[in-house]
């Protein structure tokens, strides 16, 4: 498996360095960056916003900060 990965990386590097097509060079460079952890930032839009009261938000913050115990979860059943 590692031999295949190394071969693929070598191929991408060769394409990025030696291809006569700028489109191929760019695609290879992007693939190398993406696969090495340098992907472009992806924006995520949140469309559902839960409505909570100020008191509920303050309670949740205290739980997250460890100032209060989290409430026990109420089990739900499927009907």
PDB file of N, CA, C and O in Angstrom:
ATOM      1  N   UNK A   1       0.829  -1.203   0.000  1.00  0.00           N
ATOM      2  CA  UNK A   1       0.000   0.000   0.000  1.00  0.00           C
ATOM      3  C   UNK A   1       0.866   1.257   0.000  1.00  0.00           C
ATOM      4  O   UNK A   1       0.579   2.205  -0.731  1.00  0.00           O
ATOM      5  N   UNK A   2       1.914   1.274   0.805  1.00  0.00           N
ATOM      6  CA  UNK A   2       2.789   2.442   0.870  1.00  0.00           C
ATOM      7  C   UNK A   2       3.502   2.669  -0.458  1.00  0.00           C
ATOM      8  O   UNK A   2       3.753   3.810  -0.845  1.00  0.00           O
ATOM      9  N   UNK A   3       3.831   1.575  -1.160  1.00  0.00           N
ATOM     10  CA  UNK A   3       4.476   1.727  -2.467  1.00  0.00           C
ATOM     11  C   UNK A   3       3.551   2.459  -3.431  1.00  0.00           C
ATOM     12  O   UNK A   3       3.999   3.310  -4.200  1.00  0.00           O
ATOM     13  N   UNK A   4       2.271   2.132  -3.392  1.00  0.00           N
ATOM     14  CA  UNK A   4       1.294   2.791  -4.255  1.00  0.00           C
ATOM     15  C   UNK A   4       1.145   4.263  -3.905  1.00  0.00           C
ATOM     16  O   UNK A   4       1.040   5.113  -4.790  1.00  0.00           O
ATOM     17  N   UNK A   5       1.137   4.559  -2.608  1.00  0.00           N
ATOM     18  CA  UNK A   5       1.034   5.955  -2.174  1.00  0.00           C
ATOM     19  C   UNK A   5       2.254   6.749  -2.618  1.00  0.00           C
ATOM     20  O   UNK A   5       2.128   7.884  -3.078  1.00  0.00           O
ATOM     21  N   UNK A   6       3.416   6.163  -2.483  1.00  0.00           N
ATOM     22  CA  UNK A   6       4.634   6.848  -2.897  1.00  0.00           C
ATOM     23  C   UNK A   6       4.651   7.069  -4.403  1.00  0.00           C
ATOM     24  O   UNK A   6       5.079   8.120  -4.879  1.00  0.00           O
ATOM     25  N   UNK A   7       4.179   6.068  -5.153  1.00  0.00           N
ATOM     26  CA  UNK A   7       4.122   6.196  -6.604  1.00  0.00           C
ATOM     27  C   UNK A   7       3.152   7.314  -7.004  1.00  0.00           C
ATOM     28  O   UNK A   7       3.434   8.096  -7.913  1.00  0.00           O
ATOM     29  N   UNK A   8       2.012   7.379  -6.316  1.00  0.00           N
ATOM     30  CA  UNK A   8       1.033   8.425  -6.615  1.00  0.00           C
ATOM     31  C   UNK A   8       1.607   9.807  -6.303  1.00  0.00           C
ATOM     32  O   UNK A   8       1.427  10.746  -7.077  1.00  0.00           O
ATOM     33  N   UNK A   9       2.296   9.929  -5.169  1.00  0.00           N
ATOM     34  CA  UNK A   9       2.920  11.199  -4.822  1.00  0.00           C
ATOM     35  C   UNK A   9       3.987  11.587  -5.840  1.00  0.00           C
ATOM     36  O   UNK A   9       4.066  12.742  -6.259  1.00  0.00           O
ATOM     37  N   UNK A  10       4.797  10.624  -6.231  1.00  0.00           N
ATOM     38  CA  UNK A  10       5.828  10.897  -7.245  1.00  0.00           C
ATOM     39  C   UNK A  10       5.201  11.373  -8.556  1.00  0.00           C
ATOM     40  O   UNK A  10       5.722  12.270  -9.219  1.00  0.00           O
ATOM     41  N   UNK A  11       4.080  10.759  -8.914  1.00  0.00           N
ATOM     42  CA  UNK A  11       3.387  11.142 -10.143  1.00  0.00           C
ATOM     43  C   UNK A  11       2.865  12.573 -10.045  1.00  0.00           C
ATOM     44  O   UNK A  11       3.015  13.361 -10.979  1.00  0.00           O
ATOM     45  N   UNK A  12       2.252  12.902  -8.906  1.00  0.00           N
ATOM     46  CA  UNK A  12       1.745  14.259  -8.723  1.00  0.00           C
ATOM     47  C   UNK A  12       2.874  15.287  -8.761  1.00  0.00           C
ATOM     48  O   UNK A  12       2.744  16.344  -9.379  1.00  0.00           O
ATOM     49  N   UNK A  13       3.977  14.967  -8.097  1.00  0.00           N
ATOM     50  CA  UNK A  13       5.120  15.884  -8.094  1.00  0.00           C
ATOM     51  C   UNK A  13       5.666  16.081  -9.507  1.00  0.00           C
ATOM     52  O   UNK A  13       5.998  17.197  -9.908  1.00  0.00           O
ATOM     53  N   UNK A  14       5.755  14.980 -10.254  1.00  0.00           N
ATOM     54  CA  UNK A  14       6.259  15.065 -11.631  1.00  0.00           C
ATOM     55  C   UNK A  14       5.334  15.926 -12.486  1.00  0.00           C
ATOM     56  O   UNK A  14       5.793  16.764 -13.263  1.00  0.00           O
ATOM     57  N   UNK A  15       4.028  15.712 -12.336  1.00  0.00           N
ATOM     58  CA  UNK A  15       3.062  16.507 -13.101  1.00  0.00           C
ATOM     59  C   UNK A  15       3.148  17.982 -12.725  1.00  0.00           C
ATOM     60  O   UNK A  15       3.111  18.848 -13.599  1.00  0.00           O
ATOM     61  N   UNK A  16       3.262  18.273 -11.426  1.00  0.00           N
ATOM     62  CA  UNK A  16       3.338  19.662 -10.970  1.00  0.00           C
ATOM     63  C   UNK A  16       4.592  20.360 -11.476  1.00  0.00           C
ATOM     64  O   UNK A  16       4.578  21.563 -11.737  1.00  0.00           O
ATOM     65  N   UNK A  17       5.662  19.609 -11.612  1.00  0.00           N
ATOM     66  CA  UNK A  17       6.939  20.203 -12.014  1.00  0.00           C
ATOM     67  C   UNK A  17       7.156  20.217 -13.529  1.00  0.00           C
ATOM     68  O   UNK A  17       7.744  21.159 -14.060  1.00  0.00           O
ATOM     69  N   UNK A  18       6.684  19.174 -14.230  1.00  0.00           N
ATOM     70  CA  UNK A  18       7.103  18.998 -15.617  1.00  0.00           C
ATOM     71  C   UNK A  18       6.001  19.065 -16.659  1.00  0.00           C
ATOM     72  O   UNK A  18       6.299  19.064 -17.853  1.00  0.00           O
ATOM     73  N   UNK A  19       4.763  19.122 -16.261  1.00  0.00           N
ATOM     74  CA  UNK A  19       3.693  19.132 -17.260  1.00  0.00           C
ATOM     75  C   UNK A  19       3.777  20.395 -18.118  1.00  0.00           C
ATOM     76  O   UNK A  19       4.170  21.460 -17.643  1.00  0.00           O
ATOM     77  N   UNK A  20       3.408  20.255 -19.366  1.00  0.00           N
ATOM     78  CA  UNK A  20       3.379  21.409 -20.264  1.00  0.00           C
ATOM     79  C   UNK A  20       2.056  22.158 -20.155  1.00  0.00           C
ATOM     80  O   UNK A  20       1.909  23.256 -20.691  1.00  0.00           O
ATOM     81  N   UNK A  21       1.088  21.554 -19.452  1.00  0.00           N
ATOM     82  CA  UNK A  21      -0.227  22.172 -19.284  1.00  0.00           C
ATOM     83  C   UNK A  21      -0.304  22.861 -17.919  1.00  0.00           C
ATOM     84  O   UNK A  21      -0.114  22.227 -16.881  1.00  0.00           O
ATOM     85  N   UNK A  22      -0.583  24.155 -17.935  1.00  0.00           N
ATOM     86  CA  UNK A  22      -0.744  24.879 -16.676  1.00  0.00           C
ATOM     87  C   UNK A  22      -1.929  24.350 -15.870  1.00  0.00           C
ATOM     88  O   UNK A  22      -1.899  24.360 -14.640  1.00  0.00           O
ATOM     89  N   UNK A  23      -2.967  23.892 -16.558  1.00  0.00           N
ATOM     90  CA  UNK A  23      -4.138  23.328 -15.876  1.00  0.00           C
ATOM     91  C   UNK A  23      -3.745  22.074 -15.101  1.00  0.00           C
ATOM     92  O   UNK A  23      -4.168  21.898 -13.959  1.00  0.00           O
ATOM     93  N   UNK A  24      -2.953  21.214 -15.699  1.00  0.00           N
ATOM     94  CA  UNK A  24      -2.490  19.991 -15.040  1.00  0.00           C
ATOM     95  C   UNK A  24      -1.572  20.340 -13.869  1.00  0.00           C
ATOM     96  O   UNK A  24      -1.683  19.746 -12.797  1.00  0.00           O
ATOM     97  N   UNK A  25      -0.671  21.296 -14.066  1.00  0.00           N
ATOM     98  CA  UNK A  25       0.231  21.721 -12.992  1.00  0.00           C
ATOM     99  C   UNK A  25      -0.551  22.227 -11.789  1.00  0.00           C
ATOM    100  O   UNK A  25      -0.258  21.870 -10.648  1.00  0.00           O
ATOM    101  N   UNK A  26      -1.560  23.071 -12.058  1.00  0.00           N
ATOM    102  CA  UNK A  26      -2.381  23.627 -10.982  1.00  0.00           C
ATOM    103  C   UNK A  26      -3.152  22.532 -10.256  1.00  0.00           C
ATOM    104  O   UNK A  26      -3.200  22.524  -9.026  1.00  0.00           O
ATOM    105  N   UNK A  27      -3.754  21.612 -10.998  1.00  0.00           N
ATOM    106  CA  UNK A  27      -4.521  20.528 -10.378  1.00  0.00           C
ATOM    107  C   UNK A  27      -3.617  19.648  -9.520  1.00  0.00           C
ATOM    108  O   UNK A  27      -4.002  19.254  -8.420  1.00  0.00           O
ATOM    109  N   UNK A  28      -2.428  19.341 -10.009  1.00  0.00           N
ATOM    110  CA  UNK A  28      -1.487  18.522  -9.245  1.00  0.00           C
ATOM    111  C   UNK A  28      -1.036  19.252  -7.990  1.00  0.00           C
ATOM    112  O   UNK A  28      -0.953  18.649  -6.920  1.00  0.00           O
ATOM    113  N   UNK A  29      -0.744  20.535  -8.108  1.00  0.00           N
ATOM    114  CA  UNK A  29      -0.329  21.320  -6.944  1.00  0.00           C
ATOM    115  C   UNK A  29      -1.433  21.374  -5.895  1.00  0.00           C
ATOM    116  O   UNK A  29      -1.166  21.233  -4.702  1.00  0.00           O
ATOM    117  N   UNK A  30      -2.683  21.580  -6.339  1.00  0.00           N
ATOM    118  CA  UNK A  30      -3.815  21.595  -5.405  1.00  0.00           C
ATOM    119  C   UNK A  30      -3.973  20.254  -4.712  1.00  0.00           C
ATOM    120  O   UNK A  30      -4.207  20.209  -3.504  1.00  0.00           O
ATOM    121  N   UNK A  31      -3.851  19.156  -5.455  1.00  0.00           N
ATOM    122  CA  UNK A  31      -3.961  17.822  -4.867  1.00  0.00           C
ATOM    123  C   UNK A  31      -2.884  17.602  -3.814  1.00  0.00           C
ATOM    124  O   UNK A  31      -3.160  17.067  -2.741  1.00  0.00           O
ATOM    125  N   UNK A  32      -1.666  18.011  -4.115  1.00  0.00           N
ATOM    126  CA  UNK A  32      -0.569  17.841  -3.159  1.00  0.00           C
ATOM    127  C   UNK A  32      -0.856  18.628  -1.884  1.00  0.00           C
ATOM    128  O   UNK A  32      -0.683  18.109  -0.781  1.00  0.00           O
ATOM    129  N   UNK A  33      -1.291  19.871  -2.029  1.00  0.00           N
ATOM    130  CA  UNK A  33      -1.607  20.690  -0.855  1.00  0.00           C
ATOM    131  C   UNK A  33      -2.777  20.114  -0.064  1.00  0.00           C
ATOM    132  O   UNK A  33      -2.716  20.029   1.162  1.00  0.00           O
ATOM    133  N   UNK A  34      -3.845  19.718  -0.762  1.00  0.00           N
ATOM    134  CA  UNK A  34      -5.016  19.155  -0.090  1.00  0.00           C
ATOM    135  C   UNK A  34      -4.652  17.919   0.720  1.00  0.00           C
ATOM    136  O   UNK A  34      -5.085  17.769   1.863  1.00  0.00           O
ATOM    137  N   UNK A  35      -3.862  17.043   0.130  1.00  0.00           N
ATOM    138  CA  UNK A  35      -3.535  15.773   0.767  1.00  0.00           C
ATOM    139  C   UNK A  35      -2.497  15.921   1.866  1.00  0.00           C
ATOM    140  O   UNK A  35      -2.295  15.001   2.658  1.00  0.00           O
ATOM    141  N   UNK A  36      -1.837  17.073   1.920  1.00  0.00           N
ATOM    142  CA  UNK A  36      -0.861  17.297   2.990  1.00  0.00           C
ATOM    143  C   UNK A  36      -1.421  18.200   4.085  1.00  0.00           C
ATOM    144  O   UNK A  36      -0.680  18.669   4.949  1.00  0.00           O
ATOM    145  N   UNK A  37      -2.737  18.443   4.048  1.00  0.00           N
ATOM    146  CA  UNK A  37      -3.392  19.166   5.131  1.00  0.00           C
ATOM    147  C   UNK A  37      -3.530  20.662   4.924  1.00  0.00           C
ATOM    148  O   UNK A  37      -3.852  21.382   5.869  1.00  0.00           O
ATOM    149  N   UNK A  38      -3.299  21.142   3.729  1.00  0.00           N
ATOM    150  CA  UNK A  38      -3.404  22.577   3.463  1.00  0.00           C
ATOM    151  C   UNK A  38      -4.570  22.891   2.535  1.00  0.00           C
ATOM    152  O   UNK A  38      -4.416  23.623   1.557  1.00  0.00           O
ATOM    153  N   UNK A  39      -5.747  22.328   2.852  1.00  0.00           N
ATOM    154  CA  UNK A  39      -6.927  22.575   2.037  1.00  0.00           C
ATOM    155  C   UNK A  39      -7.368  24.024   2.194  1.00  0.00           C
ATOM    156  O   UNK A  39      -7.067  24.677   3.193  1.00  0.00           O
ATOM    157  N   UNK A  40      -8.077  24.508   1.200  1.00  0.00           N
ATOM    158  CA  UNK A  40      -8.674  25.836   1.281  1.00  0.00           C
ATOM    159  C   UNK A  40      -9.753  25.814   2.360  1.00  0.00           C
ATOM    160  O   UNK A  40     -10.390  24.785   2.587  1.00  0.00           O
ATOM    161  N   UNK A  41      -9.952  26.929   3.011  1.00  0.00           N
ATOM    162  CA  UNK A  41     -10.966  27.036   4.057  1.00  0.00           C
ATOM    163  C   UNK A  41     -12.340  26.883   3.421  1.00  0.00           C
ATOM    164  O   UNK A  41     -12.639  27.494   2.395  1.00  0.00           O
ATOM    165  N   UNK A  42     -13.167  26.060   4.046  1.00  0.00           N
ATOM    166  CA  UNK A  42     -14.527  25.869   3.552  1.00  0.00           C
ATOM    167  C   UNK A  42     -15.492  26.547   4.509  1.00  0.00           C
ATOM    168  O   UNK A  42     -15.459  26.312   5.717  1.00  0.00           O
ATOM    169  N   UNK A  43     -16.330  27.370   3.967  1.00  0.00           N
ATOM    170  CA  UNK A  43     -17.319  28.068   4.794  1.00  0.00           C
ATOM    171  C   UNK A  43     -18.563  27.191   4.930  1.00  0.00           C
ATOM    172  O   UNK A  43     -18.998  26.552   3.973  1.00  0.00           O
ATOM    173  N   UNK A  44     -19.122  27.176   6.134  1.00  0.00           N
ATOM    174  CA  UNK A  44     -20.332  26.409   6.396  1.00  0.00           C
ATOM    175  C   UNK A  44     -21.399  27.377   6.876  1.00  0.00           C
ATOM    176  O   UNK A  44     -21.182  28.146   7.813  1.00  0.00           O
ATOM    177  N   UNK A  45     -22.542  27.332   6.231  1.00  0.00           N
ATOM    178  CA  UNK A  45     -23.637  28.212   6.615  1.00  0.00           C
ATOM    179  C   UNK A  45     -24.622  27.432   7.466  1.00  0.00           C
ATOM    180  O   UNK A  45     -25.107  26.373   7.070  1.00  0.00           O
ATOM    181  N   UNK A  46     -24.908  27.971   8.638  1.00  0.00           N
ATOM    182  CA  UNK A  46     -25.868  27.317   9.527  1.00  0.00           C
ATOM    183  C   UNK A  46     -27.237  27.915   9.259  1.00  0.00           C
ATOM    184  O   UNK A  46     -27.424  29.129   9.337  1.00  0.00           O
ATOM    185  N   UNK A  47     -28.185  27.058   8.945  1.00  0.00           N
ATOM    186  CA  UNK A  47     -29.514  27.559   8.601  1.00  0.00           C
ATOM    187  C   UNK A  47     -30.531  27.352   9.715  1.00  0.00           C
ATOM    188  O   UNK A  47     -31.596  27.969   9.691  1.00  0.00           O
ATOM    189  N   UNK A  48     -30.233  26.505  10.684  1.00  0.00           N
ATOM    190  CA  UNK A  48     -31.153  26.264  11.788  1.00  0.00           C
ATOM    191  C   UNK A  48     -30.533  26.820  13.060  1.00  0.00           C
ATOM    192  O   UNK A  48     -29.446  26.408  13.465  1.00  0.00           O
ATOM    193  N   UNK A  49     -31.224  27.747  13.677  1.00  0.00           N
ATOM    194  CA  UNK A  49     -30.738  28.315  14.928  1.00  0.00           C
ATOM    195  C   UNK A  49     -31.766  28.002  16.004  1.00  0.00           C
ATOM    196  O   UNK A  49     -32.932  28.384  15.905  1.00  0.00           O
ATOM    197  N   UNK A  50     -31.307  27.299  17.035  1.00  0.00           N
ATOM    198  CA  UNK A  50     -32.191  26.931  18.129  1.00  0.00           C
ATOM    199  C   UNK A  50     -32.446  28.156  18.996  1.00  0.00           C
ATOM    200  O   UNK A  50     -31.514  28.876  19.356  1.00  0.00           O
ATOM    201  N   UNK A  51     -33.688  28.385  19.323  1.00  0.00           N
ATOM    202  CA  UNK A  51     -34.048  29.521  20.161  1.00  0.00           C
ATOM    203  C   UNK A  51     -33.964  29.109  21.631  1.00  0.00           C
ATOM    204  O   UNK A  51     -34.666  28.199  22.071  1.00  0.00           O
ATOM    205  N   UNK A  52     -33.101  29.786  22.378  1.00  0.00           N
ATOM    206  CA  UNK A  52     -32.942  29.501  23.804  1.00  0.00           C
ATOM    207  C   UNK A  52     -33.080  30.803  24.571  1.00  0.00           C
ATOM    208  O   UNK A  52     -32.698  31.871  24.091  1.00  0.00           O
ATOM    209  N   UNK A  53     -33.632  30.696  25.768  1.00  0.00           N
ATOM    210  CA  UNK A  53     -33.769  31.887  26.605  1.00  0.00           C
ATOM    211  C   UNK A  53     -32.409  32.256  27.188  1.00  0.00           C
ATOM    212  O   UNK A  53     -31.479  31.450  27.168  1.00  0.00           O
ATOM    213  N   UNK A  54     -32.300  33.451  27.694  1.00  0.00           N
ATOM    214  CA  UNK A  54     -31.063  33.899  28.324  1.00  0.00           C
ATOM    215  C   UNK A  54     -30.715  32.990  29.498  1.00  0.00           C
ATOM    216  O   UNK A  54     -29.549  32.646  29.692  1.00  0.00           O
ATOM    217  N   UNK A  55     -31.714  32.601  30.279  1.00  0.00           N
ATOM    218  CA  UNK A  55     -31.482  31.730  31.431  1.00  0.00           C
ATOM    219  C   UNK A  55     -30.955  30.364  30.991  1.00  0.00           C
ATOM    220  O   UNK A  55     -30.068  29.803  31.634  1.00  0.00           O
ATOM    221  N   UNK A  56     -31.501  29.831  29.898  1.00  0.00           N
ATOM    222  CA  UNK A  56     -31.033  28.537  29.382  1.00  0.00           C
ATOM    223  C   UNK A  56     -29.585  28.637  28.905  1.00  0.00           C
ATOM    224  O   UNK A  56     -28.781  27.739  29.155  1.00  0.00           O
ATOM    225  N   UNK A  57     -29.255  29.733  28.216  1.00  0.00           N
ATOM    226  CA  UNK A  57     -27.893  29.919  27.738  1.00  0.00           C
ATOM    227  C   UNK A  57     -26.910  30.090  28.895  1.00  0.00           C
ATOM    228  O   UNK A  57     -25.802  29.556  28.851  1.00  0.00           O
ATOM    229  N   UNK A  58     -27.314  30.839  29.941  1.00  0.00           N
ATOM    230  CA  UNK A  58     -26.448  31.018  31.108  1.00  0.00           C
ATOM    231  C   UNK A  58     -26.215  29.681  31.811  1.00  0.00           C
ATOM    232  O   UNK A  58     -25.100  29.403  32.252  1.00  0.00           O
ATOM    233  N   UNK A  59     -27.254  28.851  31.920  1.00  0.00           N
ATOM    234  CA  UNK A  59     -27.135  27.523  32.546  1.00  0.00           C
ATOM    235  C   UNK A  59     -26.179  26.654  31.733  1.00  0.00           C
ATOM    236  O   UNK A  59     -25.313  25.989  32.303  1.00  0.00           O
ATOM    237  N   UNK A  60     -26.325  26.654  30.417  1.00  0.00           N
ATOM    238  CA  UNK A  60     -25.454  25.852  29.554  1.00  0.00           C
ATOM    239  C   UNK A  60     -24.003  26.308  29.678  1.00  0.00           C
ATOM    240  O   UNK A  60     -23.090  25.483  29.707  1.00  0.00           O
ATOM    241  N   UNK A  61     -23.792  27.613  29.753  1.00  0.00           N
ATOM    242  CA  UNK A  61     -22.443  28.144  29.914  1.00  0.00           C
ATOM    243  C   UNK A  61     -21.826  27.689  31.235  1.00  0.00           C
ATOM    244  O   UNK A  61     -20.650  27.324  31.275  1.00  0.00           O
ATOM    245  N   UNK A  62     -22.606  27.707  32.312  1.00  0.00           N
ATOM    246  CA  UNK A  62     -22.105  27.261  33.614  1.00  0.00           C
ATOM    247  C   UNK A  62     -21.740  25.778  33.586  1.00  0.00           C
ATOM    248  O   UNK A  62     -20.749  25.365  34.188  1.00  0.00           O
ATOM    249  N   UNK A  63     -22.541  24.987  32.887  1.00  0.00           N
ATOM    250  CA  UNK A  63     -22.244  23.558  32.757  1.00  0.00           C
ATOM    251  C   UNK A  63     -20.944  23.380  31.973  1.00  0.00           C
ATOM    252  O   UNK A  63     -20.094  22.580  32.362  1.00  0.00           O
ATOM    253  N   UNK A  64     -20.784  24.116  30.876  1.00  0.00           N
ATOM    254  CA  UNK A  64     -19.575  24.006  30.055  1.00  0.00           C
ATOM    255  C   UNK A  64     -18.334  24.457  30.822  1.00  0.00           C
ATOM    256  O   UNK A  64     -17.252  23.905  30.622  1.00  0.00           O
ATOM    257  N   UNK A  65     -18.478  25.446  31.692  1.00  0.00           N
ATOM    258  CA  UNK A  65     -17.359  25.938  32.493  1.00  0.00           C
ATOM    259  C   UNK A  65     -17.105  25.090  33.730  1.00  0.00           C
ATOM    260  O   UNK A  65     -16.137  25.315  34.456  1.00  0.00           O
ATOM    261  N   UNK A  66     -17.982  24.107  33.971  1.00  0.00           N
ATOM    262  CA  UNK A  66     -17.811  23.218  35.113  1.00  0.00           C
ATOM    263  C   UNK A  66     -18.302  23.817  36.417  1.00  0.00           C
ATOM    264  O   UNK A  66     -17.984  23.307  37.492  1.00  0.00           O
ATOM    265  N   UNK A  67     -19.071  24.890  36.339  1.00  0.00           N
ATOM    266  CA  UNK A  67     -19.584  25.539  37.542  1.00  0.00           C
ATOM    267  C   UNK A  67     -20.850  24.863  38.055  1.00  0.00           C
ATOM    268  O   UNK A  67     -21.216  25.039  39.217  1.00  0.00           O
ATOM    269  N   UNK A  68     -21.518  24.097  37.208  1.00  0.00           N
ATOM    270  CA  UNK A  68     -22.723  23.366  37.583  1.00  0.00           C
ATOM    271  C   UNK A  68     -22.693  21.994  36.935  1.00  0.00           C
ATOM    272  O   UNK A  68     -22.012  21.783  35.931  1.00  0.00           O
ATOM    273  N   UNK A  69     -23.435  21.067  37.514  1.00  0.00           N
ATOM    274  CA  UNK A  69     -23.549  19.723  36.953  1.00  0.00           C
ATOM    275  C   UNK A  69     -24.521  19.751  35.779  1.00  0.00           C
ATOM    276  O   UNK A  69     -25.503  20.493  35.783  1.00  0.00           O
ATOM    277  N   UNK A  70     -24.233  18.935  34.787  1.00  0.00           N
ATOM    278  CA  UNK A  70     -25.137  18.808  33.643  1.00  0.00           C
ATOM    279  C   UNK A  70     -26.393  18.086  34.092  1.00  0.00           C
ATOM    280  O   UNK A  70     -26.322  17.154  34.892  1.00  0.00           O
ATOM    281  N   UNK A  71     -27.543  18.508  33.585  1.00  0.00           N
ATOM    282  CA  UNK A  71     -28.783  17.816  33.950  1.00  0.00           C
ATOM    283  C   UNK A  71     -28.778  16.396  33.401  1.00  0.00           C
ATOM    284  O   UNK A  71     -28.182  16.122  32.359  1.00  0.00           O
ATOM    285  N   UNK A  72     -29.453  15.493  34.120  1.00  0.00           N
ATOM    286  CA  UNK A  72     -29.563  14.102  33.669  1.00  0.00           C
ATOM    287  C   UNK A  72     -30.373  14.062  32.384  1.00  0.00           C
ATOM    288  O   UNK A  72     -31.378  14.760  32.247  1.00  0.00           O
ATOM    289  N   UNK A  73     -29.928  13.242  31.450  1.00  0.00           N
ATOM    290  CA  UNK A  73     -30.640  13.094  30.183  1.00  0.00           C
ATOM    291  C   UNK A  73     -31.907  12.283  30.411  1.00  0.00           C
ATOM    292  O   UNK A  73     -31.900  11.295  31.145  1.00  0.00           O
ATOM    293  N   UNK A  74     -32.984  12.704  29.781  1.00  0.00           N
ATOM    294  CA  UNK A  74     -34.244  11.987  29.871  1.00  0.00           C
ATOM    295  C   UNK A  74     -34.305  11.042  28.670  1.00  0.00           C
ATOM    296  O   UNK A  74     -34.277  11.497  27.526  1.00  0.00           O
ATOM    297  N   UNK A  75     -34.390   9.715  28.922  1.00  0.00           N
ATOM    298  CA  UNK A  75     -34.442   8.778  27.795  1.00  0.00           C
ATOM    299  C   UNK A  75     -35.721   8.957  26.996  1.00  0.00           C
ATOM    300  O   UNK A  75     -36.787   9.217  27.556  1.00  0.00           O
ATOM    301  N   UNK A  76     -35.605   8.817  25.696  1.00  0.00           N
ATOM    302  CA  UNK A  76     -36.769   8.893  24.838  1.00  0.00           C
ATOM    303  C   UNK A  76     -37.044   7.517  24.256  1.00  0.00           C
ATOM    304  O   UNK A  76     -36.129   6.718  24.061  1.00  0.00           O
ATOM    305  N   UNK A  77     -38.295   7.255  23.987  1.00  0.00           N
ATOM    306  CA  UNK A  77     -38.660   5.963  23.406  1.00  0.00           C
ATOM    307  C   UNK A  77     -39.327   6.208  22.052  1.00  0.00           C
ATOM    308  O   UNK A  77     -39.969   7.234  21.831  1.00  0.00           O
ATOM    309  N   UNK A  78     -39.160   5.256  21.174  1.00  0.00           N
ATOM    310  CA  UNK A  78     -39.816   5.332  19.875  1.00  0.00           C
ATOM    311  C   UNK A  78     -41.153   4.643  19.956  1.00  0.00           C
ATOM    312  O   UNK A  78     -41.253   3.537  20.486  1.00  0.00           O
ATOM    313  N   UNK A  79     -42.184   5.281  19.439  1.00  0.00           N
ATOM    314  CA  UNK A  79     -43.510   4.666  19.446  1.00  0.00           C
ATOM    315  C   UNK A  79     -43.775   3.976  18.141  1.00  0.00           C
ATOM    316  O   UNK A  79     -44.844   3.396  17.955  1.00  0.00           O
TER     317      UNK A  79
END
